[in-house]
């Protein structure tokens, strides 16, 4: 198929701004995306096919451009552009860096991000959709194809934002992607909204953490031809969570769904409880039963704070007080090598418990959980320069800490200095006091 635009072609807008086409990046159902340059900077340009370059799409883009991006995580339409020599129209958006990968790369094991990175990416996704919905908008098509993340640090970028519309509008040209659409959309009973976005977000997170679909268990593996009627039944008429605590008829099939079985046992109960709620009560009660973005944000950060490392194989595991309590206080075993894990020291800060690993950092959100500020660490773990058996917490904030030792004595730890860690040490960070436990 011939491209709408050609490499090296120049597009001159009505205001005289010139863009030069540098490379063809890909195509979709609505148009084609190109890398373009202007004023010494690179951008992405989406140009619509003739049949999708409608007046309503143009007006929708104008609204999105004037409204602006909810956060920097969205590759948001910045400028609507036309050229009298080229039919239709397009829009300019930020260019996605090549090191950002999509969830398909994760599913096919082309990348192996850490659990910490996945939890960070999940947090940024939940936070991004939280801000989008807070502005009265719905995304309508949360799926594999429009989410990218940096497998090194978990940063995310969300594309295809030209279909974002005002929440709960009656009409919609986009209803979602198969396997991600909420059951009520599959049944034809609803149009996309923030409620259906939350179902799609839960599906996406389940794919990320369990490398499986939440509704594809024994019922799916028993289907010989997954045609339209079969998909409507599985995802719309009779959806059943594969880990439904009250109905095991759609449990994972060991012959086909090993990822789900393996990963489900790895994660802590507080995290899995969200999926149980979202895919049981949330299927029947879209408005009240689905996990809200604020809930995902809090527990995805809690998931990061729960990570512990196996001393033998180095694999990430999770500290789960509930599982330890259920086992009668027995230390957990590594999911990978089955070695008993020696838990590191941890610090309790309000309702939060943070495992103090060799690479742990504390952020402003640890002191004020509703702030969700991950911009700059306020503390980090380090080792004593001459005695590696002694671990300390370095003050990276701009204020001094007040430290109380188990014997009741106190000391001040200025910015840039360390406090040696030990069981019973209490650190007053200013807004909150944390207690170290061993």
N, C-alpha and C positions, 0 to 999 in steps of 0.2 A: 504494500500500500504506500502511495506517495505521501510525503510529509506535507503539512500545510505550509510550513516555513522551511527555508533552506539555510544551511550553514553559511555564515558570513552575510546573510541578508540583513538589511537595516530597516528598523521600524521607527518611524518618526511620528510622535504623538501630535495632537492638535496644538499643544503648548510648546512644541519644538524640541522636546526631550528625545534623544536618539538612543535606541537599544540595538545592539549588534548580536545576532544569533551566533552562539559559539558551539553548541552541541545539542543534539536530540537526546533527551533523557528517558522518554517513555510515553506511552499512550494509555488511555482508559476509555470508558464508555462515553465520556463527555467531551474529551479533547486531548490535546497533546501537550507535553511539558518539555520545555527547552531551558538550557542554560544560556543566559544572555549577559551582556556586560554594558555598563553605562557609567560614565564619570569615573572610570578606574575601579569600579566595584562589580562583583558578579551577583546575579540574581537568578531566580527561577521565574519563568513565564509560562502560564497555562493559556493556550489558545483554544477556543471552543470550535467544535465542528459546526457546520452550517445549521444542522437540525437541532442543536442544543443551544445555539446562540440566540436565545429567545429574549423578548422584551422583559419577561418576568425574571429571568436569570440575571439580566443586566441590572434591573432595579434591586434585586437581592444583593448583588455585589456592591452596588453603591451604598446600600445600608451598612454592610459589613465593613467597608472601607471607612465610612464616617464614624462607625461605632468604635473601631479599634480592637486590637487583640486583648482578650481577658488576661493573658499572661504571656511571657516571652517564650513559652513552650509551644505555642501554636505558630505554624508557618502561615500566618494570616494574610489575606489579601491586603496589599498596601496601596495599590494604584490600579484603577481600571484604565486600560489603554485601547485605543483604536488607531487605525491607519487607513486613510482614504483609499489606498491602493490594495488593501487586503480585506476581503469580506469578513464580517463578524467582529469579534472583540476578544480581548484576553485580560489577564491581570498579572501584576507583578507581586511576588512574595519572596521572603528570604530563601536562600539556597541551602538545602540540607547538606551538611558535610558528609563525605563518603564513609567516614568511620562509624556512622550511625547505621545500625542494622535493624531489620524488622523481626517480628515474632516468628515468621516462617524459618528464618535462620536458626532460631532457638529450637524450634520443633524438629528440625532436620539435623540438629547437633553440629551445625557448621560453626557455632560459637558455644563456649562453655562459661558463661558468666557465673560469678560467685552468688551464693544466696544473699549476701549483703548487697550486691549490685542489683539483683532482682527485686529485693525489698525496696531499695531506693527508687528504682524505676516504677514500681507499683505505687509508691507514695506520690511521685511526681504526676503520674497519670490521674490518680484520685484527686490530687490537689488541683490539677488543671481543669478537670470536668466540674469540680466544685465551683471554681470561679466562673466557668462558662454558664453553669446553671444558675448561679447567683445573679447573673445579669439577665435572667429571663430568657435564655437561649437553650436550644437542644441541638445536639450534634447529629443525631439520626442514624449514623452508620459507623458506630464503634466496631472495629474488626482488625484482623491482621494487617490489612492493606494500608492503613492510614496512621499507623503508630511505628515510630522508629526510636531506638535507644542506643546509647553508647555502652557497649559491653564492658568497658573499663571502669566507668564510674556511675552508671545508671541514669545519666541525664536523658531526657526524652524530648522528642519533637513530634508534633501532631500535624499531619498534612490534610489535604482535601477539605479545607474549611469553607469552601464556597457553597456547601450544602447546609451549613448551619442556618437555622431559622428561629424565629420567635417560638418559644415553647408553647405546646398544646394548640398550634394552629390546625385547622381542620384538614387542609389539603397538603399533600406532600408528593413530590416527584421521586423522592428517595425513601424507601421503606427499610433499608438495611441490607445486610449480607446474610445469606443462608447460614444456619448454625449459630448465628449471633443474635438474630431477631428474637424479641420477647414472644412468648407463646401467644399472647393476645393479638399480636401483629400477624403471626403465622396463620391464626384462625380467621383473620380478616375482621376482627372485632375492634381494632384500635389503630390509630396512626402514631407515628413516632413522637416521643415526648421525653421529658427528663426521666419519667418513670421507666420507660423502655430503655433509655440510655443506661440506667443503673443495672438493668438485667444484662445488657451487652457488656458493660464494664466488668461485671462479675464473671461472665464467660471468658473474657479476655484474660483476667487475672488468673482464673483457673487454668487456662492453657499455659500461662507463663510459669506457674508454680508446680503444676502437676503433669504438664505435657500431655494433656488429655482433654476431652470434652466432658462437661459435667453431666450430660444426659445420654452419653453413649456407653452403655454397658451391655448386659446380656441381651436385652431387647434389640439393640442395634446389630450385634453380631449374629443374631438369628435371622436377620432380614437378608434374603437372597438378592433382591434388587432394590437398591435404595432410590426408588423413583419418587416423583412428586407426591403421590398419595402416602407412601411410606414415610417420607420426611415430614409431611403434615401431621401424621399421627405421632411420630417420635418427638418432634420439637413443638407441636402445637396442641393437638387434641389430647394426648396422653403423655405429657412430659413427666419423667420421674428421675430424681437425682440418684446418681450411682452409689452414693453413700447415705441414702435416706435411712435414718435410724429406725424407722418403723416399717419399712418395706424393702426387702432385699431382692425383689424380683428383677431389678435392673442393676444389680451389683456388677462390678467389673468382672469380665470374663478373663480368667488367668491366661487363656490362649491368645487374647487380643489386646488386653488392657493392662499390661504389666506396669507401665509407667504410673498409672493411677494407683495401683496397689502399693508400689514401692514408695512413691513420694507421699502418699497420704499418711503413712506411719512416721514420716520424718518430722513433720511440722507439729508445733505445739497446739494444744486443744483450743486455746483462745482464738487462734487464727482460723482453724478449721470450722469453728462454730459459726463464723460469718457465712461461710459457704453453705453450711447446713441450713441456716436461716434463709439465705437468699434463694436457694433452690428447693425449698419446701414451702415455707410460709410465703415467700416472695413470688412463687409461681401462682398461688391462689389469691394473693392480696397484693397486687402491684404497687398500690399507693403506700401501704403501711408496712409491708413485709420485706421489702428490698433493703439491702444494706446501703446506707447513705454514704456519700463520699467522705464526710467528716469521720465516720466510723472507720472506714478503710484507712484514712490518713493516720489516725491515732494508732491503730494496731499494726500497720505496716512499719511504722517507726519503732513500735514495741518489738516487732519481729527482728529488726536490725539489732536492737539492744539485747536480744536474747541469745545471740550467736555465741557459741563456745567452740573451741577447737580440740580435736582429738590429739592427744600427745603422741600417739603412735603413727597415724597415717596423715594427720594434718587436716582432715576433712572438717568442714563446718557442720556443727550440730546445733540444737536449740535447747536452751534451758527452759524446762516446763515444770513449774512447781506442782501443777495438778498431777502430772504423770509420776513425779517423785513421790507425792503423797499417796497416790493409788498403789504404788509398789511397796509401800511401807518404809519409805526413806532410802531405798536402794539407789545408788548412783546410776545414772543412765549409761547405756552402752552405745558406742559409736554405730551409727546405722550402716557404715561401710565396712569396717574391720571387726566390729563386735567387741572391741576393747572397752573396758570400763573407763569412763571419762572422769578425770580429776577436775572438778569445777574450779575455776579461778575465783579470786575475790570479786565481790560485786558491791555496788553502792546503791542504797535505797534512797530515792529522792522523791518525797511525796508518795504518789501511787506508782512511781516508776522504779523498776529494778534494772540496772545497767550492768552487764557483765564486763569486768575489767580485763580485757585481753591485751595482748602486746600492742595492738594497733587501735585501741579504743580512743575515741575523741568524744568529748561532751560539747553540746551545742546550746545556744540560748533556749531552744525548746525544752531542754531538760529542766530548766529552771522555771519556765512558763509554758506549759504544754499547749496552751491555746494560741501561742504565737506562731508555731510552725516555722521558726527561723533556723535554717540550716546554712546560713550564709558564711559564718566564720566560727571555728571552734573556740570555745572558752577554756578548754583544758585538754590535755593529752597524756596518755600513759608513757612513761619512759623508764629505762633501767638506770641504776646507779652506775656511774662511770668506772668504778673499780670493783664493785661487788654486784655481779649480774643477778644474784639472788634477791636483791632488794629492788622493789618496784616503787615508783613514785608517780604522783599526779602533778604535772606542771601547770602553773597558772598562766593561761594565755589571755585572760581578761584584762581590763584596764583598772581593776580594783583589787584590793587586798582581801584575802580570805582569813577568817578566824577559825582556827583548828583547835578542837578539844580532844585531848588524849584520854584513854580509858581511866587513867588515874586522876582525872579532873583538871590537870594542868592545861594551860592554853598557850597558843603561839600565833603569830601573824605570818601569813605567807604572801609576800608582795607579788605583784605582776612579774612574770618571768622566772619565779622561783618554784621549788618543788616541795611537796609534802610526802614523806614516806608513808606508804600504805600499810595498814595492819588492822586486824579485827577490832572493831569498836571505835575506830577513829571517826570523829564527827567533823565535817567541814561546813562552815557557814559561808555560802556563796554570796550572801547578800539578800537575794530574794527567797532563798530556800536553803535548808540544811540537809545535807546528805550524810548517811552513816555507812561506813565500810563494814562489810561482813565477809568472813573468811570461810 
